[in-house]
Amino acid sequence: MPEVPALRFQGLGKMYKLFHSRGAALLDALVPSALLPSRLHRYDEFWAVRGIDLEVPRGARVALIGRNGCGKTTLLKLATQALVPTEGSVVVNGRVHALIDVGAGFHPEFTGFENIRTALMLQDLPPEQIEAATQEIAEFTELGEYLHQPFKTYSLGMQSRLTFATATSVHPDILVIDEVLGAGDAYFLNRATERLRSLIDRGSALLLVSHSLAQVVQLCEHAVWIDRGAVVAEGPSLEIVKQYERFIRELENRRILSKNQRHFRGDGASTILSEGLHDIAQVKIEAVGLDPLAALGVGRVELCVDGEPVGTVQVGGAQDHAQKYASFVVTATGAWSAPTMLEGSPCRMLSAQGPRGDRAVGEVVFRLHSRPERVVEAYLDAAGGKDEAALRVELAISGESWGEEKLFLEHSGWLRFKAQFTPPDAQPKRDAVPHGETRGEAAPQELHVSRWPGTQRIRIERVRLLNEQGEECGCFAHGSPFVVELRCSVSARDSVPVIPVVVVYTEDGAVAFRCVGDRSLLRLAPERTPVFTLHCEKLLLGNGRYIVSVALYGALTGPSDTASIVHDLLDRSFEFRVSGVDALRDGVYVQPGAWSIRDVDLP
């Protein structure tokens, strides 16, 4: 007979109603939704999590990882039955102790000892065991005389010690922890780890949420990666953490790459919208030829550039219209229904509307880090009704139409469609404002091109930071090749001396290194495009963010540069990040070296 798990989620989903006004919330509370006309449903359905299937075996140590807002804490609250699921089920076999908020359940005016005794009584501990447990908790926390002081006078770390020790003093079947251990120091973390292992050895299961990936690997043997309210991957902790770190690094690389590229696109003042993405791709999906009472389901929508996925959204899935992500469904306009299930798959329905009675349009937005230059493909899953229907899929990027394509649904059931688009001949207008974007101040701490006065006889038009594959990059691994490329323009025929210079600064302004090229006499002509390239075989910088200046000099006279001749200089206008150095070796510069040992005779 298979062992009964400590915790099981089956088809779990939690939906919140996002009301458009207080009046709408009051109307919903007073009148059942089934009695209201659909036009009076003044709220959006926000699914924090949906379709979660997960088991926590007895004695297992499972961690939930993911970005802020992905649904981790919601799952913990469902596990502790602090929330009631909207769909699916939560099966809990045993007693659950939860540490979700530091100090939760502790009275701020009570002393530490008073809070301990109250908590132990609420845990149904017999009076004869309370005193012994109180002394054990006092010894573990090492708070001494502070236990006679009001709880409100404790630091966050002290509160964390006391709440953790009290919750783990009684053997629970399931221990649920949300970031509480992050408030303690390294000494406390080591002692807490020993305590958790002792509980697990006695059969307790652990469900942990932490942004400290090192803590996840140290404490848990199994990890579950959550994103947009759904499970992305699960497996051994180290493998899942490596996948998640790769994903975060790709996001960071995309953000930095976007910031560096847009300096030369003429939109340097536009707002970075999300994850370093600023070009907008709008996919409009129209159902045509529908019967007035019919509807068409749309599920997964994916956008690709030359076959490479650049964004995916599960229409009708958890958090599908959350605009903090790079792709989302636009629910404020259009004919989208509330999220629903069709033949076991989440989706939204497009229903006929308008005077013709056969027009239904929905929109999905993808944020891109740059405007595609080649073929763009849109893949979508759709399910029609009993009669024949058609889809018209239209693509617009940064306000410019890339055309449309018509797809036919010849029978009911889910089908996979592909619509292909090619760039229009005309370039996008500079003053076009994409959907959802406003002109204004740049994001905080945004780098701008700062161009110094110079002769401008040769001008830097494009700066690219390249990896070993020759791809433009914003995040580099320590020890990997590092290349800086300066693409230039010339306005007149001339012969000028040129000295290329690259200076890399730490985030606090100190010079990390400076590379000065040889002086060369360059013959210029308007039809020429000089490209200067700096090759660094190994990047030996430590972990962190670095800022880059690039320049072309006519003459360099000394460190002060007061008598130097500048053709063009872009001062601290680009950035990149370095990672991959362990904490024991990290520094601004990681000096390679080898230790040796030998015996010597004492004098």
PyMOL commands that set and color helices and strands:
alter all, ss='L'
color gray80, all
select helices_A, chain A and resi 22-30+33-35+38-40+72-79+112-122+127-141+144-148+151-153+156-167+180-183+186-201+213-219+237-262
alter helices_A, ss='H'
color red, helices_A
select strands_A, chain A and resi 7-19+43-56+61-65+87-92+96-99+174-178+205-209+222-227+230-236+279-288+295-305+308-314+327-330+340-342+345-351+359-368+376-384+389-397+400-409+413-421+458-466+475-477+482-490+494-506+511-516+520-524+531-536+544-555+565-579
alter strands_A, ss='S'
color yellow, strands_A
deselect
rebuild
show_as cartoon
